[in-house]
Amino acid sequence: MLSLLLADESVLYMTTRDYHWNLIGSEFPGLPHLLEVQYGQIADWVDQVAARARTTGLDAGAERDWVDLINSARVSADPGISLSGGRMLSELLALHGKIIGQLRLDRASGAGRFNDVGAADFLTGLMEWHEKTAARLRAQLETEEDASTRDRSVEMAGTRS
């Protein structure tokens, strides 16, 4: 369970970095900073998941290489090289949503099957962070979509005059 979570979080980390590196234009002026903050936070969670896996006796991917770890992930996203800022936000929002759903399942099975209350608490904390992060991404996406709609309305009004 924790090694799969480590794979999922690693995919999210790499996707967030990829989007930060490939973001172009001024469509979302605050997005580079937002992504930088988020990939820093995700890196911390990746470390915590790996530490938790070691603490519970599950070696966090040491028996596998990084390729195997990433291939075991339950989530994926499109590469950022040709995506718009809005599409990047939508992809990240979807990734967080998938991880939230998986954390709910993992928490229920981990608490029941392994009788590990500590793991359940850990997964709950991680899930809450993903929920808050998804809310920030959703708000950013809605703000940018509203601004884009206003800009188009102004442009259309200017062409009618």
C-alpha positions as CSV (number, residue, x, y, z in Angstrom):
1,M,0.0,0.0,0.0
2,L,2.7,2.6,1.0
3,S,4.9,1.7,-1.9
4,L,2.0,2.3,-4.3
5,L,1.3,5.6,-2.6
6,L,5.0,6.5,-2.9
7,A,4.7,5.8,-6.7
8,D,1.6,7.9,-6.9
9,E,3.1,10.8,-5.0
10,S,6.3,10.5,-7.1
11,V,4.3,10.8,-10.3
12,L,2.5,13.9,-8.9
13,Y,5.8,15.4,-8.0
14,M,7.4,14.8,-11.4
15,T,4.3,16.1,-13.2
16,T,4.2,19.3,-11.1
17,R,7.9,19.9,-11.8
18,D,7.3,19.2,-15.5
19,Y,4.5,21.6,-15.7
20,H,6.5,24.3,-13.9
21,W,9.4,23.8,-16.4
22,N,7.1,23.8,-19.4
23,L,4.8,26.7,-18.5
24,I,5.0,29.4,-21.1
25,G,3.2,32.7,-21.7
26,S,1.4,34.9,-19.4
27,E,-1.9,33.1,-19.3
28,F,-1.5,32.3,-15.6
29,P,0.9,34.9,-14.1
30,G,0.8,33.4,-10.5
31,L,1.1,29.8,-11.7
32,P,4.9,29.4,-11.7
33,H,5.1,30.3,-8.0
34,L,2.1,28.2,-7.1
35,L,3.7,25.1,-8.8
36,E,7.0,25.8,-7.2
37,V,5.5,25.9,-3.7
38,Q,3.4,22.7,-4.5
39,Y,6.3,20.6,-5.8
40,G,8.3,21.6,-2.6
41,Q,5.4,20.4,-0.5
42,I,5.0,17.2,-2.5
43,A,8.7,16.5,-2.1
44,D,8.2,16.7,1.7
45,W,5.3,14.3,1.5
46,V,7.2,11.8,-0.7
47,D,9.9,11.8,2.0
48,Q,7.3,11.2,4.7
49,V,5.7,8.4,2.8
50,A,9.1,6.7,2.3
51,A,10.0,7.2,6.0
52,R,6.6,5.8,7.0
53,A,7.1,2.8,4.8
54,R,10.5,2.1,6.4
55,T,9.1,2.6,9.9
56,T,6.4,0.1,9.3
57,G,8.9,-2.4,8.0
58,L,7.9,-2.0,4.3
59,D,11.1,-0.9,2.5
60,A,10.0,2.0,0.3
61,G,11.0,0.8,-3.1
62,A,14.6,-0.3,-2.3
63,E,14.0,-3.6,-3.9
64,R,13.0,-1.9,-7.1
65,D,14.5,0.7,-9.3
66,W,12.8,4.1,-10.0
67,V,11.4,2.8,-13.3
68,D,9.6,0.0,-11.6
69,L,8.4,2.3,-8.9
70,I,6.9,4.8,-11.4
71,N,5.4,2.0,-13.5
72,S,3.6,0.8,-10.4
73,A,1.8,4.1,-10.0
74,R,-2.0,4.2,-10.1
75,V,-2.1,7.7,-11.5
76,S,-0.7,9.4,-14.7
77,A,-0.9,12.7,-16.5
78,D,-0.1,14.2,-19.9
79,P,3.4,15.7,-20.4
80,G,3.5,19.4,-20.0
81,I,5.5,20.2,-23.2
82,S,2.5,21.3,-25.3
83,L,-0.2,21.9,-22.7
84,S,-1.8,25.3,-21.9
85,G,-1.7,26.6,-18.4
86,G,-5.4,25.8,-17.9
87,R,-4.9,22.2,-19.1
88,M,-2.0,21.8,-16.7
89,L,-4.2,23.0,-13.8
90,S,-6.9,20.6,-14.9
91,E,-4.5,17.7,-15.1
92,L,-3.0,18.5,-11.6
93,L,-6.5,18.8,-10.2
94,A,-7.4,15.4,-11.6
95,L,-4.3,13.8,-10.2
96,H,-5.0,15.2,-6.8
97,G,-8.6,13.9,-7.1
98,K,-7.4,10.4,-8.0
99,I,-4.9,10.3,-5.1
100,I,-7.6,11.5,-2.7
101,G,-9.9,8.7,-3.8
102,Q,-7.0,6.2,-3.5
103,L,-6.1,7.5,-0.1
104,R,-9.7,6.9,1.1
105,L,-9.5,3.3,-0.1
106,D,-6.0,2.8,1.3
107,R,-7.0,4.3,4.7
108,A,-10.0,2.0,5.0
109,S,-8.1,-1.1,4.0
110,G,-5.0,-0.3,6.0
111,A,-6.9,0.4,9.2
112,G,-9.0,-2.7,8.9
113,R,-6.6,-5.2,7.4
114,F,-3.4,-4.2,9.3
115,N,-5.1,-2.7,12.4
116,D,-2.6,0.2,11.9
117,V,-4.2,3.3,13.4
118,G,-0.9,5.3,12.9
119,A,-1.0,4.6,9.2
120,A,-4.7,5.6,9.0
121,D,-3.8,8.9,10.8
122,F,-0.9,9.5,8.4
123,L,-3.0,8.8,5.3
124,T,-5.8,11.1,6.7
125,G,-3.3,14.0,7.1
126,L,-2.0,13.4,3.5
127,M,-5.5,13.2,2.2
128,E,-6.4,16.5,3.9
129,W,-3.4,18.2,2.4
130,H,-4.4,16.9,-1.1
131,E,-8.0,18.2,-0.5
132,K,-6.7,21.7,0.4
133,T,-4.3,21.7,-2.6
134,A,-7.1,20.6,-5.0
135,A,-9.2,23.5,-3.6
136,R,-6.4,26.0,-4.3
137,L,-5.9,24.6,-7.8
138,R,-9.7,24.7,-8.5
139,A,-9.9,28.3,-7.2
140,Q,-6.9,29.3,-9.4
141,L,-8.5,27.6,-12.5
142,E,-11.9,29.3,-11.8
143,T,-10.2,32.7,-11.3
144,E,-8.3,32.4,-14.6
145,E,-11.3,31.2,-16.5
146,D,-13.3,34.1,-15.2
147,A,-10.6,36.6,-16.2
148,S,-10.3,34.9,-19.7
149,T,-14.1,35.2,-20.2
150,R,-14.0,38.9,-19.2
151,D,-11.1,39.6,-21.6
152,R,-13.0,37.9,-24.4
153,S,-16.2,39.9,-23.6
154,V,-14.2,43.2,-23.6
155,E,-12.6,42.3,-26.9
156,M,-15.9,41.4,-28.5
157,A,-17.5,44.6,-27.2
158,G,-14.6,46.6,-28.7
159,T,-15.1,45.0,-32.1
160,R,-18.8,45.8,-32.2
161,S,-18.3,49.6,-31.6
